[in-house]
Amino acid sequence: MPKQTFFNLKDEKQRRIIAAARREFSHHPLYESSINNIIKEAKIPRGSFYQYFEDIADLYGYYFSLILEDIQARLIDEVHQNHGDIFAAVRKYAGVFFGRDPCGRAPRFLPEFLFGS
């Protein structure tokens, strides 16, 4: 989980860091991801990165938690659209989920995370 200093940042800077993480993690599994690429794209100093996160795994875990929150919200919406039929919602959503990233954020992140490269 990010340190409090990350949550104290302006929203624009937080979005820049998460966008850089999204691009890095969507192209590389965690063990091949680079802090250098993230800080370069986010335009932050390396020292600042460590004020916000313990390490790259910390950022990876936080980014994945954002995706899970989004999945949960979208699934709840699907249940409502299917008049409370959770099974219909899951069937519909699972097709979208496994066909592409439902968050629209990282085309390869979930397959990389779940199944490796």
Contacts in CASP RR format, 6 or more apart in sequence:
PFRMAT RR
TARGET T0000
AUTHOR 0000-0000-0000
METHOD contacts of the structure
MODEL  1
MPKQTFFNLKDEKQRRIIAAARREFSHHPLYESSINNIIKEAKIPRGSFY
QYFEDIADLYGYYFSLILEDIQARLIDEVHQNHGDIFAAVRKYAGVFFGR
DPCGRAPRFLPEFLFGS
1 58 0 8 1.000
1 62 0 8 1.000
1 65 0 8 1.000
2 52 0 8 1.000
2 53 0 8 1.000
2 58 0 8 1.000
2 59 0 8 1.000
2 62 0 8 1.000
3 51 0 8 1.000
3 52 0 8 1.000
3 53 0 8 1.000
3 54 0 8 1.000
5 51 0 8 1.000
5 52 0 8 1.000
6 14 0 8 1.000
6 17 0 8 1.000
6 51 0 8 1.000
6 52 0 8 1.000
6 53 0 8 1.000
7 14 0 8 1.000
9 17 0 8 1.000
9 52 0 8 1.000
13 44 0 8 1.000
16 42 0 8 1.000
16 43 0 8 1.000
16 44 0 8 1.000
17 38 0 8 1.000
17 42 0 8 1.000
17 44 0 8 1.000
17 52 0 8 1.000
17 59 0 8 1.000
18 63 0 8 1.000
18 66 0 8 1.000
19 41 0 8 1.000
19 42 0 8 1.000
20 37 0 8 1.000
20 38 0 8 1.000
20 39 0 8 1.000
20 40 0 8 1.000
20 41 0 8 1.000
20 42 0 8 1.000
21 38 0 8 1.000
21 59 0 8 1.000
21 60 0 8 1.000
21 63 0 8 1.000
22 63 0 8 1.000
22 105 0 8 1.000
22 106 0 8 1.000
22 109 0 8 1.000
23 37 0 8 1.000
23 41 0 8 1.000
24 33 0 8 1.000
24 34 0 8 1.000
24 37 0 8 1.000
24 38 0 8 1.000
24 41 0 8 1.000
25 33 0 8 1.000
25 60 0 8 1.000
25 63 0 8 1.000
25 106 0 8 1.000
25 109 0 8 1.000
25 112 0 8 1.000
26 105 0 8 1.000
26 106 0 8 1.000
26 107 0 8 1.000
26 108 0 8 1.000
26 109 0 8 1.000
26 112 0 8 1.000
27 108 0 8 1.000
28 34 0 8 1.000
28 112 0 8 1.000
29 112 0 8 1.000
29 113 0 8 1.000
29 116 0 8 1.000
29 117 0 8 1.000
30 56 0 8 1.000
30 57 0 8 1.000
30 60 0 8 1.000
33 56 0 8 1.000
33 60 0 8 1.000
34 56 0 8 1.000
35 46 0 8 1.000
35 49 0 8 1.000
35 56 0 8 1.000
36 46 0 8 1.000
38 49 0 8 1.000
38 56 0 8 1.000
38 59 0 8 1.000
39 45 0 8 1.000
39 46 0 8 1.000
39 48 0 8 1.000
39 49 0 8 1.000
52 59 0 8 1.000
53 59 0 8 1.000
53 62 0 8 1.000
63 109 0 8 1.000
64 109 0 8 1.000
64 113 0 8 1.000
66 103 0 8 1.000
67 101 0 8 1.000
67 103 0 8 1.000
67 105 0 8 1.000
67 106 0 8 1.000
67 109 0 8 1.000
67 110 0 8 1.000
70 102 0 8 1.000
70 103 0 8 1.000
70 105 0 8 1.000
71 97 0 8 1.000
71 102 0 8 1.000
71 103 0 8 1.000
74 93 0 8 1.000
74 102 0 8 1.000
75 89 0 8 1.000
75 90 0 8 1.000
75 93 0 8 1.000
78 89 0 8 1.000
78 90 0 8 1.000
78 92 0 8 1.000
78 93 0 8 1.000
79 85 0 8 1.000
79 86 0 8 1.000
79 89 0 8 1.000
81 89 0 8 1.000
82 88 0 8 1.000
82 89 0 8 1.000
82 92 0 8 1.000
93 102 0 8 1.000
96 102 0 8 1.000
97 110 0 8 1.000
100 107 0 8 1.000
101 107 0 8 1.000
101 109 0 8 1.000
101 110 0 8 1.000
END
